[in-house]
């Protein structure tokens, strides 16, 4: 199957000549400031009573097309939320085809009320190339963070360690406003917890992105887009929330923009506090080669993280001319936190008689901060969507961790067997420089081409300074201490070509990326100096075909093929090993290879409210956490775990059951299989699982609305982990106030306290392992939001060049 997909991906690069229809009618749709509008429905109608004849949807350049029109006279009609209705003058059809005058849509003067108050947004919108999630469409998103919303997004799963997967596949590239986050799973989760959901405009989930996007992310890309107010003058919004579970949490945000003449200034501010807990129980059993239990280990960890989040984004756009815009932005965050872990464990013999009791305390102080600068330029070359975009980025992350590992071991009489203390200082720094150029909308052979290039440079520094403390004496521990530097360059070029025929649209792309890596671990008295260098060049073809079975597009069939890569996280390549407790050690792996995946999707959309998708992925050298038992020590490290094959079906639907009741539902069933030789174990596992996520929205009256939603996932297989079924129910109610400019919301997450994770770790030689985790998941949240606006609306651009590298940093 992999070879078949590869051949198809290669063949799609061969040009195809198709006879052209001379009776072609086309045109372009723009904003008032000449920015192309994509995804706008354009309807060709009769001149007398505006009966629809044919429908077209604008592409990324704002272009629409009609073919086979037999009417002698016609009009063009556009009705789109947020814009004034547009109906053109009557046109006479020309026998040799024609290009209609460009359309500049006027933004509705009451857009703010329409979008945020009156109109009922869809939480999930299925588009041809992505799923769009809008957090503020849900009452139950009030007071949440970006990570909370991701956990509720269709096809997305977030495990208790912050690892994000799509349809059971690891390797997701997370972008923030089009820029990669450059973070490991755990640190990315911490960052996403600092972003209030109220500051997010939408989240785009792309399982098979085009060649324009970086090839990183086997499972696809999630792009989190911040809100930017669009009205001239001074306008913005305020969001306040307080939540109470076992511990309190609060998320507050303020965003505004000021547009005057050729200048636009915008800002997002966020302040939050998140206190929670995790009650984690781990059980390990050890066996002789004959299968007799030789010993066991049961540990309970009570973890209480207390964190603050402070984030800011400032920016400006300068409209130099009607066709040229310059922009600059700065963003940053500071997230100080404390994390206290109390471990209590018992070691048993083969007959489950206690042998030792262990008490461990692990206090940790963390300072995690970031700054990011962006300069950008957009130049519209002509009125047909041809444009040049340039982005330059500089991003710096810093992390400072101070922790103590305090361990006491007691015998069955309560006498102290050992008392140890291990202190550590773990500073790290990541510097990223990135530049990107995109030239889009180039006329070519009756279609349009896009060209682009990108270069990124990454330098990371990770220091681990461990010391053994006895009384008041501190001695360096060289076994665990480490000084690791990592340098990476990625240079990429891409080309896309798109063409629309009568009922078919085709887009083909090819991206080439060259990667160069250098890693160096400095030696010390007990650890030898080591280094490695890696170079490779890869091609990533993509193909998208869309077939419209009827003129009103009631039945649309789509096919997409693509190849992607998942590079190791920067810290995962660090070869040093460090302890979590005396029985658990974590380490890196300098021999990790990149993961490559081959992806195919076939979809059918019926009247834009029901989308059915068949999907298939072949993943080679899958990077995953691997677990090995050596005596009584449990080692965890990343490894090229296996070959994975994933396939299944998903449905995304929206039903208006009654005028007051809307049901949105996502459901999927998939099979994930893993095949590998890992350590001493042969792995050949496969399991079907399914997930369903319904959202019910109720309109009680003009002021009141309610919501009831939930999610359930059956037992699922992920590498060595078999995860038990899990589900939750959410409920909320909202009331509009202050002339519909404000809203008060009350919601409860995990009403029945069922969103608790448990499972087992399989394929460990002569051992069994399982866990159960209680989380602070049932939270009652009260929130207040208020929006103000004065002036006409204008669109503000999203910019960024650092599209790939951020997810892969561990700091």
Secondary structure, DSSP 8 states (H G I E B T S, - for coil): -HHHHHHHHHHTTS-------S-EEEEEEE-TTS-B--S-EEEEE-TTT--EEEEEE--TTSEEEEES---SEEEEEE--TTB--EE---EE--TT-EE---EE--B-TTHHHIIIIIS---SEEE-SS-EEE-GGG-GGGTT-BHHHHHHHSTTEEE-TT--EEETTB--EEEEETTEE----HHHHHHHHHTSBGGGEEEEEEESS--TTS-SB-SSEEEEEEE----BSEEEEEEEEEEEESSSEEEEEEEEEEEEETTEEEEEEEEEEEEE--EEEEEEEEEE-TTS-EEEEEEEEEEEEEEEEEEEEEEEEEEE-SSSEEEEEEEEEEEEEEEEEEEEEEEEEETT--EEEEEEEEEEEEEEEEEEEEEEEEEEE-STTS-EEEEEEEEEEEEEEEEEEEEEEEE-TTS-EEEEEEEEEEEEEEEEEEEEEEEEEEEEETTEEEEEEEEEEEEEEEEEEEEEEEETTEEEE-TTT-EEEEEEEEEEEEEEEEEEE-SSEEEEEEEEEEEEEEEEEE---SSS--EEEEEEEEEEEEEEEEEEESSTT-SEEEEEEEEEEEE---TGGG---EEEEETTEEEE--TT---EEEEEEEEEEEETTTEEEEEEEEEEEEEEEEEEEEETTEEEEEEEEEEEEEEEEEEEEEEEEEETTEEEEEEEEEEEEEEEEEETTEEEEEEEEEEEEEEEEEEE-SSSEEEEEEEEEE--EEETTEEE--EEEEEEEEEEEETTTTEEEEEEEESTTS---EEEEEEEETTEEEEEEEEE---EEEEEEEEEE--S-B-------S--SGGGG---
